[in-house]
Amino acid sequence: MLFGSSAAQLIPNMANRGPSYGLSREVQEKIEQKYDPDLEQRLVDWIVSQCGGNLEKPQPGKENFQKWLMDGTILCRLINSLFPRGKEPIKKIPETQMAFKQMEKISQFLQAAEAYGVTTTDIFQTVDLWEGKDMAAVQRTLMALGSLAVTKDDGHYKGDRDWFHRKAQGYRREFTEEQLRQGQSLIGLQMGSNRGASQSGMTGYGMHRQIM
């Protein structure tokens, strides 16, 4: 505990400290450095190919890319295009200028993308797009989604397959019933031979060995 003049000196120092604008700006600059203009062009090409229709490309640049996506409509069309007709995860995509409705559409896209298979760590936050806080995270989510679509190879992906890398698939070995029976027999033989083993001379973990 501080008393007298020491406390009096500390309080003005704390009051005058203020928000750390310098630190926030430094963090934001690092985030912006991760944004890839070349990747932006690839993602725009894929989204236009995938959504089809009369979708127009934005002018190059991070701010234009953000404005193109920020109302959530294109993102909802994108995720719906990866599903069979009639099984789209987002049933209604309203055209609206209301901010909370636009953010709601972004959230619906994120939920559908995660259900599609995009890992939680690759999912951006709504404010990353809506406020432009981390457009690199938006790119990461879209790249993960594109890679999944190519990997699934279910006929719904549209565009150049070289735009995305295929995700590694877990290798599963299939065993016949005969192989499984042979494996059980081998385990049984091993257990039988182990029953005859002597424990004399063995020391339990953490116990002292007696020296005669």
C-alpha positions as CSV (number, residue, x, y, z in Angstrom):
1,M,0.0,0.0,0.0
2,L,1.2,3.5,-0.8
3,F,0.8,6.4,1.6
4,G,1.4,10.2,1.5
5,S,3.3,11.8,-1.3
6,S,4.1,8.4,-3.0
7,A,0.4,7.8,-3.7
8,A,-0.1,11.4,-4.7
9,Q,2.6,11.1,-7.3
10,L,1.3,7.8,-8.7
11,I,-2.3,9.0,-9.3
12,P,-1.5,11.8,-11.7
13,N,0.9,9.5,-13.6
14,M,-1.8,6.9,-14.1
15,A,-4.4,9.6,-15.1
16,N,-2.1,11.1,-17.7
17,R,-1.1,7.8,-19.2
18,G,-4.0,7.7,-21.6
19,P,-4.7,5.1,-24.3
20,S,-1.7,3.4,-26.1
21,Y,-2.4,4.7,-29.6
22,G,1.2,4.0,-30.6
23,L,0.9,0.4,-29.7
24,S,-2.4,0.0,-31.5
25,R,-1.1,1.6,-34.6
26,E,2.0,-0.7,-34.5
27,V,-0.2,-3.8,-34.2
28,Q,-2.5,-2.6,-37.0
29,E,0.5,-2.0,-39.3
30,K,1.7,-5.5,-38.7
31,I,-1.7,-6.9,-39.5
32,E,-1.8,-4.9,-42.7
33,Q,1.6,-6.2,-43.7
34,K,0.1,-9.7,-43.9
35,Y,-2.5,-8.7,-46.5
36,D,-1.6,-10.0,-49.9
37,P,-2.7,-8.0,-53.0
38,D,-1.8,-10.9,-55.3
39,L,-4.0,-13.2,-53.2
40,E,-6.8,-10.6,-53.3
41,Q,-6.9,-10.9,-57.1
42,R,-7.0,-14.7,-57.0
43,L,-9.9,-14.6,-54.5
44,V,-11.8,-12.1,-56.5
45,D,-11.4,-14.3,-59.6
46,W,-12.6,-17.3,-57.7
47,I,-15.6,-15.6,-56.1
48,V,-16.8,-14.2,-59.4
49,S,-16.4,-17.6,-61.1
50,Q,-18.1,-19.4,-58.2
51,C,-21.0,-17.1,-57.8
52,G,-21.6,-16.5,-61.5
53,G,-24.4,-14.3,-62.6
54,N,-23.8,-10.6,-63.1
55,L,-21.3,-10.2,-60.2
56,E,-18.8,-7.4,-61.0
57,K,-15.2,-7.3,-59.8
58,P,-14.1,-4.5,-57.5
59,Q,-11.3,-2.2,-58.3
60,P,-7.9,-3.5,-56.9
61,G,-7.0,-2.6,-53.4
62,K,-7.8,-3.7,-49.8
63,E,-10.4,-1.0,-49.2
64,N,-12.3,-1.9,-52.4
65,F,-12.1,-5.6,-51.5
66,Q,-13.5,-4.8,-48.1
67,K,-16.4,-2.7,-49.4
68,W,-17.2,-5.4,-52.0
69,L,-17.7,-8.0,-49.3
70,M,-18.7,-6.1,-46.2
71,D,-22.5,-6.2,-46.7
72,G,-22.4,-10.0,-46.5
73,T,-24.4,-10.7,-49.7
74,I,-21.5,-12.0,-51.8
75,L,-20.2,-14.2,-49.0
76,C,-23.7,-15.7,-48.6
77,R,-23.9,-16.4,-52.3
78,L,-20.4,-17.9,-52.2
79,I,-21.1,-20.4,-49.5
80,N,-24.5,-21.3,-51.0
81,S,-22.9,-22.1,-54.3
82,L,-20.9,-24.9,-52.7
83,F,-24.0,-26.9,-51.9
84,P,-26.5,-28.7,-54.0
85,R,-29.6,-26.8,-55.1
86,G,-32.2,-26.9,-52.4
87,K,-29.7,-27.6,-49.7
88,E,-28.1,-24.2,-49.4
89,P,-27.4,-23.3,-45.7
90,I,-28.6,-19.7,-46.0
91,K,-32.1,-19.6,-47.2
92,K,-32.7,-15.8,-47.5
93,I,-30.1,-13.2,-48.5
94,P,-31.9,-9.9,-48.1
95,E,-30.6,-6.7,-49.8
96,T,-30.3,-4.2,-47.0
97,Q,-28.5,-1.1,-46.0
98,M,-29.1,-1.7,-42.2
99,A,-25.7,-2.3,-40.5
100,F,-26.9,-5.0,-38.1
101,K,-28.5,-6.9,-40.9
102,Q,-25.4,-6.8,-43.0
103,M,-23.3,-8.0,-40.0
104,E,-25.9,-10.8,-39.5
105,K,-25.3,-12.0,-43.0
106,I,-21.5,-12.1,-42.4
107,S,-22.1,-14.1,-39.2
108,Q,-24.3,-16.5,-41.2
109,F,-21.6,-17.0,-43.7
110,L,-19.0,-17.7,-41.0
111,Q,-21.3,-20.3,-39.3
112,A,-21.9,-22.0,-42.7
113,A,-18.2,-21.9,-43.5
114,E,-17.4,-23.6,-40.2
115,A,-20.1,-26.2,-40.8
116,Y,-18.7,-26.8,-44.3
117,G,-15.3,-27.7,-42.6
118,V,-13.3,-24.6,-42.2
119,T,-11.4,-24.8,-38.9
120,T,-12.2,-22.4,-36.1
121,T,-8.7,-21.0,-36.2
122,D,-9.2,-20.0,-39.9
123,I,-12.5,-18.2,-39.3
124,F,-12.3,-14.4,-39.2
125,Q,-14.3,-12.2,-36.8
126,T,-17.2,-10.2,-38.2
127,V,-15.5,-6.9,-37.2
128,D,-12.4,-8.0,-39.2
129,L,-14.4,-7.5,-42.3
130,W,-17.1,-5.0,-41.3
131,E,-14.6,-2.5,-39.8
132,G,-11.7,-3.6,-41.9
133,K,-9.7,-4.5,-38.8
134,D,-8.0,-7.6,-40.3
135,M,-8.5,-8.2,-43.9
136,A,-5.7,-10.7,-43.9
137,A,-7.9,-12.9,-41.7
138,V,-10.7,-12.5,-44.2
139,Q,-8.3,-13.7,-46.9
140,R,-7.2,-16.6,-44.8
141,T,-10.9,-17.8,-44.3
142,L,-11.6,-17.6,-48.0
143,M,-8.4,-19.4,-48.9
144,A,-9.3,-22.2,-46.4
145,L,-12.8,-22.4,-47.9
146,G,-11.5,-22.6,-51.5
147,S,-9.0,-25.3,-50.5
148,L,-11.8,-27.3,-48.9
149,A,-14.0,-26.9,-52.0
150,V,-11.2,-28.2,-54.3
151,T,-10.4,-31.1,-51.9
152,K,-14.0,-32.2,-51.6
153,D,-14.2,-32.5,-55.4
154,D,-18.0,-32.9,-55.2
155,G,-18.7,-31.1,-58.4
156,H,-19.7,-27.7,-56.9
157,Y,-16.3,-26.0,-57.2
158,K,-16.1,-23.6,-60.1
159,G,-12.9,-22.0,-61.3
160,D,-9.2,-22.9,-61.8
161,R,-8.2,-25.7,-59.5
162,D,-4.7,-24.4,-59.3
163,W,-6.0,-21.3,-57.4
164,F,-6.0,-23.5,-54.2
165,H,-4.0,-26.3,-52.8
166,R,-5.7,-29.6,-51.9
167,K,-5.9,-30.3,-48.1
168,A,-4.2,-33.4,-46.9
169,Q,-6.6,-36.2,-46.4
170,G,-6.3,-38.7,-43.5
171,Y,-5.2,-42.1,-44.7
172,R,-7.5,-44.9,-43.7
173,R,-6.6,-48.6,-44.1
174,E,-9.4,-51.0,-44.7
175,F,-8.9,-54.5,-43.2
176,T,-10.7,-57.7,-44.3
177,E,-12.4,-59.9,-41.6
178,E,-9.7,-62.5,-42.1
179,Q,-7.0,-60.0,-41.4
180,L,-8.8,-58.9,-38.2
181,R,-9.2,-62.5,-37.1
182,Q,-5.5,-63.1,-37.6
183,G,-4.7,-60.0,-35.6
184,Q,-6.8,-61.2,-32.7
185,S,-5.1,-64.6,-32.8
186,L,-1.7,-63.0,-32.7
187,I,-2.7,-60.8,-29.7
188,G,-4.0,-63.9,-27.9
189,L,-0.8,-65.8,-28.4
190,Q,1.3,-62.9,-27.1
191,M,-0.9,-62.6,-24.0
192,G,-0.6,-66.4,-23.4
193,S,3.2,-66.3,-23.6
194,N,3.3,-63.3,-21.3
195,R,1.3,-65.1,-18.6
196,G,4.2,-67.5,-18.1
197,A,6.8,-64.7,-17.5
198,S,8.2,-64.4,-14.1
199,Q,8.3,-61.1,-12.2
200,S,11.2,-62.1,-9.9
201,G,14.0,-59.6,-10.0
202,M,11.7,-56.8,-11.4
203,T,11.4,-53.6,-9.4
204,G,8.3,-51.5,-9.2
205,Y,8.5,-47.9,-10.4
206,G,9.8,-45.6,-7.6
207,M,10.8,-48.6,-5.3
208,H,14.3,-49.2,-4.0
209,R,16.1,-52.4,-5.2
210,Q,17.4,-54.5,-2.3
211,I,21.1,-55.3,-2.6
212,M,22.0,-58.6,-0.9
